[in-house]
Amino acid sequence: MELKSKLPGIGTSIFAIMSGLAREHNAINLSQGFPDFDCDKNLLSLCQKYMNAGFNQYSPMPGVIQLRERVAEILETCYQAVYSPDTEITITAGATQGIFTAVSAFVKPGDEVIVFEPCYDSYIPSIETNGGKAVKIKMLAPEFKINWADVKSAINACTKMIIINTPHNPTGILLKQEDLIALELLVKGKNIIVVSDEVYEHIVFDDRSHQSVARYPTLANQSFIVSSFGKTIHTTGWKIGYVAARKELMNEFRKVHQFLVFSVNHPFQLGIADYLSDKNNYLDLKNFYEQKRNLFLKLTSGSRLKPIIAEGTYFQLMSFKAISSENDMDLAIRLTKEKGIATVPLSAFYAEHTDPSILRFCFAKKDETLEQAAEIINKL
């Protein structure tokens, strides 16, 4: 049987590769973005309560109304934006599914989708699986700013969608108010949909504000917001997220969603809804991770690695130009095998594997894990 792949150039995710190497060589894993500490026991108790109460069958296709109402509350609390829980919010099997579904609902063969590199590795495969063309615009190190003049030049009659990500993985930068205003002006009055990946929305540092598209009414009218409870409540393995969009967009989204996953883990949705009724469980997250970032930077201050200070997320970029002239993938593999610390090379976030000699470190770890990692980093 002759098979023709839709994604001939796609192999195993860099996160799976580096985490696999970390396990094989018993290395400290600062590569894949997940905590090495557990979630709140109160959250586990809430989910167990609903399992014991018999909520173990399919949930409603858009998600349980309690969690959709909680998401609406979060959006209004954080961004003063009003979304209907009934028609404008859908619970998803994680943010990656939400992004794929939004792309699948609208992108057809020949359509173009603008993405900004370095970018999360699911964006381009989602576009190409649906027959679209990814138009890649580079954000250059170390500032990683978007040149909106380049975006304006890239927009044409085939442009169907623009995907943005803030707080940004892998760089840790935040889009600023002027960025969102520039984007709003570029898409206003055009048949262009914005997909805004905001999974780290509650992890911003140094008194900065997360600029959600929800803050900009005109932009919000033609945008999907995609987020993840896994990042907020330390449960990445549960794969539960949400998507918010105006009714007309959400109608099309749900047409695909119902056949892709139909529904998401029922008792856990109810447990999360109860848990997030305490607003401190998401509003205090930035303080928790800012302390982690500051500790990691302090512990590695004696290293020859040069940090590009993270403004948000739980990732810290570090330039290794003073240490090695190797390409970043080779160095990342060598550090895992020989030094016992796993990271992710930044080139993995570029389609053409651009190599700015930068590694990404995840600091969503126990303090003792960061201390052990710093001992290794400081000897490089």
C-alpha positions as CSV (number, residue, x, y, z in Angstrom):
1,M,0.0,0.0,0.0
2,E,1.4,3.4,-1.0
3,L,1.0,6.0,1.7
4,K,1.3,9.7,1.1
5,S,1.9,11.6,4.3
6,K,0.1,14.9,5.0
7,L,3.1,15.9,7.2
8,P,6.1,14.4,5.5
9,G,8.6,16.6,7.2
10,I,7.3,16.1,10.7
11,G,8.9,13.7,13.2
12,T,8.7,13.2,16.9
13,S,8.1,16.3,19.0
14,I,11.2,17.9,20.5
15,F,9.6,17.7,23.9
16,A,9.2,13.9,23.7
17,I,12.7,13.5,22.4
18,M,14.4,15.5,25.2
19,S,12.2,14.1,28.0
20,G,12.9,10.6,26.6
21,L,16.7,11.4,26.7
22,A,16.3,12.8,30.3
23,R,14.7,9.5,31.4
24,E,17.3,7.4,29.6
25,H,20.2,9.2,31.2
26,N,18.6,10.0,34.5
27,A,19.1,13.7,33.8
28,I,17.3,16.7,35.5
29,N,14.5,17.5,33.1
30,L,14.2,21.2,32.5
31,S,13.1,20.6,28.9
32,Q,9.4,19.8,28.7
33,G,7.1,22.3,30.3
34,F,5.5,20.6,33.2
35,P,5.9,20.9,37.0
36,D,7.7,18.2,39.0
37,F,5.4,19.0,42.0
38,D,1.8,17.9,42.5
39,C,-1.3,20.0,42.3
40,D,-3.3,21.1,45.4
41,K,-4.8,18.2,47.3
42,N,-8.0,20.2,47.7
43,L,-8.4,20.0,43.9
44,L,-7.9,16.3,43.9
45,S,-10.5,15.9,46.7
46,L,-13.0,17.9,44.6
47,C,-12.5,15.8,41.6
48,Q,-12.7,12.6,43.7
49,K,-16.0,13.9,45.1
50,Y,-17.5,14.2,41.7
51,M,-16.2,10.7,40.6
52,N,-17.8,9.2,43.7
53,A,-21.0,11.1,43.0
54,G,-21.3,9.3,39.7
55,F,-20.3,12.0,37.2
56,N,-18.4,9.5,35.1
57,Q,-20.2,9.5,31.8
58,Y,-20.1,11.9,28.9
59,S,-20.2,15.6,29.8
60,P,-22.2,18.0,27.6
61,M,-20.4,18.6,24.3
62,P,-19.4,22.2,25.0
63,G,-18.4,21.3,28.6
64,V,-20.2,21.4,31.9
65,I,-22.0,24.7,32.4
66,Q,-20.4,25.2,35.8
67,L,-16.9,25.4,34.2
68,R,-18.1,27.5,31.3
69,E,-19.6,30.0,33.8
70,R,-16.3,29.9,35.7
71,V,-14.3,30.8,32.6
72,A,-16.7,33.6,31.9
73,E,-16.1,34.9,35.4
74,I,-12.3,34.7,34.9
75,L,-12.5,36.6,31.6
76,E,-14.6,39.3,33.2
77,T,-12.4,39.5,36.3
78,C,-9.1,39.7,34.5
79,Y,-10.0,41.5,31.2
80,Q,-13.4,43.1,31.9
81,A,-14.8,41.2,28.9
82,V,-18.2,39.5,28.8
83,Y,-18.6,36.2,27.1
84,S,-21.7,34.0,27.1
85,P,-21.1,30.6,28.8
86,D,-23.9,29.1,26.7
87,T,-22.7,30.2,23.2
88,E,-19.2,31.6,23.4
89,I,-17.1,29.3,25.6
90,T,-16.2,25.6,24.9
91,I,-14.2,23.3,27.2
92,T,-11.5,21.4,25.2
93,A,-9.1,18.5,25.7
94,G,-6.2,20.9,26.2
95,A,-5.1,24.0,24.4
96,T,-3.4,22.1,21.5
97,Q,-6.8,20.6,20.6
98,G,-8.4,24.0,20.8
99,I,-5.9,25.4,18.4
100,F,-6.2,22.5,16.0
101,T,-10.0,22.7,16.1
102,A,-10.0,26.5,15.4
103,V,-7.7,26.0,12.4
104,S,-9.6,23.0,11.1
105,A,-12.9,24.9,11.3
106,F,-11.8,27.7,9.0
107,V,-8.6,26.9,7.1
108,K,-9.0,25.3,3.6
109,P,-6.5,24.3,1.0
110,G,-4.8,27.4,-0.4
111,D,-5.5,29.6,2.6
112,E,-2.6,31.3,4.3
113,V,-2.0,31.6,8.1
114,I,0.6,34.0,9.5
115,V,2.7,32.6,12.4
116,F,5.5,34.2,14.3
117,E,8.8,32.2,14.8
118,P,10.0,30.9,17.1
119,C,6.6,29.3,17.6
120,Y,5.0,26.4,19.5
121,D,5.4,23.3,17.5
122,S,1.7,22.4,16.9
123,Y,0.9,25.5,14.9
124,I,2.4,24.7,11.5
125,P,1.3,21.1,11.5
126,S,-2.2,22.1,12.3
127,I,-2.2,24.5,9.3
128,E,-0.6,22.0,6.9
129,T,-2.9,19.1,7.9
130,N,-5.8,21.3,6.8
131,G,-4.2,22.2,3.4
132,G,-3.2,25.7,4.5
133,K,0.2,27.4,4.0
134,A,2.0,28.8,7.0
135,V,3.5,32.2,6.4
136,K,6.4,32.5,8.8
137,I,7.5,35.9,10.2
138,K,10.6,35.8,12.4
139,M,10.9,37.6,15.7
140,L,14.6,38.2,16.1
141,A,16.6,37.5,19.3
142,P,17.1,38.8,21.9
143,E,14.1,41.2,21.9
144,F,11.8,38.9,19.9
145,K,9.6,41.8,18.9
146,I,7.0,41.6,16.1
147,N,7.6,43.9,13.1
148,W,4.0,44.9,12.3
149,A,5.1,46.4,9.0
150,D,6.3,42.9,7.9
151,V,2.8,41.6,9.0
152,K,1.1,44.2,6.9
153,S,3.2,43.3,3.9
154,A,2.4,39.6,4.3
155,I,-1.4,40.0,4.4
156,N,-3.1,39.4,1.1
157,A,-6.4,38.0,-0.3
158,C,-5.4,34.5,0.8
159,T,-4.7,35.4,4.4
160,K,-7.3,33.5,6.5
161,M,-5.8,33.6,10.0
162,I,-3.1,35.0,12.2
163,I,-1.9,33.0,15.2
164,I,-0.4,34.9,18.1
165,N,1.0,33.7,21.5
166,T,1.3,35.7,24.7
167,P,2.8,35.2,27.1
168,H,5.1,33.6,24.6
169,N,6.4,30.0,24.5
170,P,9.4,29.6,24.1
171,T,10.8,33.1,24.5
172,G,8.9,34.3,27.7
173,I,8.1,37.7,26.2
174,L,4.8,39.4,26.4
175,L,3.0,41.2,23.6
176,K,2.4,44.8,24.7
177,Q,-0.6,47.1,24.4
178,E,0.8,48.7,21.2
179,D,1.2,45.2,19.7
180,L,-2.5,44.4,20.2
181,I,-3.6,47.8,18.9
182,A,-1.4,47.3,15.8
183,L,-2.9,43.8,15.2
184,E,-6.4,45.2,15.7
185,L,-5.9,47.8,13.1
186,L,-4.4,45.3,10.6
187,V,-7.4,42.9,10.7
188,K,-10.2,45.3,11.3
189,G,-12.7,45.1,8.4
190,K,-10.9,42.0,6.9
191,N,-12.0,38.4,6.8
192,I,-9.1,37.4,9.0
193,I,-9.5,35.3,12.1
194,V,-7.0,35.7,15.0
195,V,-6.2,32.7,17.2
196,S,-4.6,33.9,20.4
197,D,-2.8,31.2,22.4
198,E,-3.0,32.5,26.0
199,V,-2.2,29.4,27.9
200,Y,0.2,31.2,30.3
201,E,-2.3,34.1,30.8
202,H,-1.9,34.0,34.6
203,I,1.9,33.8,34.6
204,V,3.2,37.3,34.1
205,F,6.0,39.0,36.1
206,D,7.2,42.4,37.4
207,D,3.8,44.0,37.7
208,R,3.1,43.6,33.9
209,S,-0.3,43.0,32.5
210,H,-1.3,40.2,30.2
211,Q,-2.7,41.8,27.0
212,S,-5.5,39.3,26.1
213,V,-7.3,39.9,22.9
214,A,-10.4,40.0,25.1
215,R,-9.3,43.5,26.2
216,Y,-9.9,44.9,22.7
217,P,-13.5,44.6,21.7
218,T,-13.1,45.0,17.9
219,L,-10.2,42.5,17.9
220,A,-12.1,40.1,20.2
221,N,-15.0,40.0,17.7
222,Q,-12.8,38.1,15.2
223,S,-10.6,36.2,17.6
224,F,-10.4,32.9,19.4
225,I,-8.8,32.9,22.9
226,V,-7.2,29.5,23.7
227,S,-6.1,28.7,27.3
228,S,-5.2,25.8,29.5
229,F,-6.2,24.9,33.0
230,G,-3.1,22.6,33.1
231,K,-0.8,25.6,33.3
232,T,-2.9,27.4,35.9
233,I,-3.5,24.5,38.4
234,H,-0.4,22.4,37.8
235,T,-2.2,19.5,36.0
236,T,-0.8,19.4,32.5
237,G,-1.6,15.6,32.3
238,W,-5.3,16.2,32.6
239,K,-5.4,18.0,29.2
240,I,-8.3,20.3,29.9
241,G,-8.5,23.8,28.5
242,Y,-11.0,26.3,27.1
243,V,-11.7,28.3,24.0
244,A,-13.6,31.6,24.0
245,A,-14.9,33.3,20.9
246,R,-18.0,35.3,19.7
247,K,-21.0,33.2,18.9
248,E,-20.6,33.1,15.1
249,L,-17.1,31.8,15.4
250,M,-17.9,29.4,18.2
251,N,-20.7,27.9,16.2
252,E,-18.2,26.8,13.5
253,F,-15.7,25.7,16.1
254,R,-18.2,23.4,17.8
255,K,-19.1,21.7,14.5
256,V,-15.5,20.4,14.4
257,H,-15.1,19.9,18.2
258,Q,-18.0,17.5,18.4
259,F,-16.4,15.1,16.0
260,L,-12.8,15.5,17.2
261,V,-13.3,14.8,20.9
262,F,-17.0,15.4,21.5
263,S,-16.6,15.9,25.3
264,V,-13.9,16.2,28.0
265,N,-13.3,14.5,31.3
266,H,-16.6,15.1,33.3
267,P,-15.7,14.9,37.0
268,F,-12.5,16.9,36.5
269,Q,-14.4,19.7,34.8
270,L,-16.7,19.9,37.9
271,G,-13.7,19.8,40.3
272,I,-11.9,22.6,38.4
273,A,-15.0,24.7,38.4
274,D,-15.3,24.5,42.2
275,Y,-11.6,25.0,42.7
276,L,-11.4,28.1,40.7
277,S,-14.3,29.7,42.5
278,D,-11.5,30.9,44.8
279,K,-10.0,33.6,42.6
280,N,-6.7,33.5,44.5
281,N,-6.1,30.1,42.9
282,Y,-5.4,31.8,39.6
283,L,-4.7,35.4,40.6
284,D,-1.8,34.4,42.9
285,L,-0.2,32.2,40.3
286,K,2.0,35.0,38.9
287,N,3.6,35.6,42.4
288,F,4.3,31.8,42.8
289,Y,6.1,31.6,39.4
290,E,7.9,34.9,39.7
291,Q,9.5,33.6,42.8
292,K,10.6,30.5,40.9
293,R,12.0,32.6,38.0
294,N,13.9,34.8,40.5
295,L,15.3,31.9,42.3
296,F,16.5,30.2,39.1
297,L,18.1,33.4,37.9
298,K,19.8,33.9,41.3
299,L,21.0,30.4,41.5
300,T,22.5,30.6,38.0
301,S,23.9,34.1,38.2
302,G,27.4,32.7,38.4
303,S,27.0,30.8,35.1
304,R,28.5,31.8,31.8
305,L,25.0,31.4,30.3
306,K,23.4,34.7,29.6
307,P,19.7,34.9,30.4
308,I,17.1,36.8,28.4
309,I,14.9,37.7,31.3
310,A,11.4,36.1,31.0
311,E,8.5,38.5,31.3
312,G,6.0,35.6,31.6
313,T,5.5,31.8,31.2
314,Y,7.6,29.4,33.2
315,F,10.4,29.3,30.7
316,Q,13.8,31.0,30.8
317,L,15.9,31.4,27.7
318,M,19.7,31.4,28.0
319,S,22.3,32.2,25.4
320,F,25.3,29.8,25.4
321,K,27.5,31.8,23.0
322,A,30.1,32.2,25.7
323,I,30.3,28.5,26.3
324,S,30.1,26.6,23.0
325,S,30.1,27.1,19.3
326,E,28.1,23.8,18.8
327,N,24.7,23.9,17.2
328,D,22.0,24.1,19.9
329,M,20.6,20.6,19.2
330,D,23.9,18.9,19.6
331,L,24.7,20.9,22.8
332,A,21.3,20.1,24.3
333,I,21.8,16.3,23.6
334,R,25.3,16.5,25.0
335,L,24.3,18.3,28.1
336,T,21.6,15.6,28.7
337,K,23.9,12.7,28.2
338,E,27.2,14.0,29.7
339,K,26.1,16.7,32.3
340,G,22.8,15.3,33.4
341,I,20.6,18.3,32.5
342,A,17.9,18.3,29.8
343,T,16.9,21.5,28.0
344,V,15.2,22.4,24.7
345,P,17.1,24.0,21.8
346,L,15.5,27.1,20.4
347,S,16.0,26.0,16.8
348,A,13.2,23.4,17.4
349,F,10.7,26.3,17.3
350,Y,11.7,27.4,13.8
351,A,10.6,25.5,10.6
352,E,14.0,26.1,9.1
353,H,15.8,25.3,12.4
354,T,17.3,28.8,12.8
355,D,19.9,28.5,15.5
356,P,20.5,31.7,17.6
357,S,22.6,29.7,20.2
358,I,19.9,29.7,22.8
359,L,18.5,27.0,25.1
360,R,15.1,27.0,26.9
361,F,14.9,26.0,30.5
362,C,11.7,25.2,32.4
363,F,11.7,26.5,36.0
364,A,8.3,25.0,37.0
365,K,10.1,22.8,39.3
366,K,10.7,22.2,43.0
367,D,13.2,24.5,44.6
368,E,15.6,21.6,45.2
369,T,15.3,20.6,41.6
370,L,16.3,24.1,40.5
371,E,19.2,24.1,43.0
372,Q,20.5,20.8,41.6
373,A,20.2,22.0,38.1
374,A,22.0,25.3,38.9
375,E,25.0,23.3,40.3
376,I,25.4,21.8,36.9
377,I,24.7,25.0,34.9
378,N,27.3,27.0,36.9
379,K,30.0,24.5,36.0
380,L,29.4,24.7,32.3
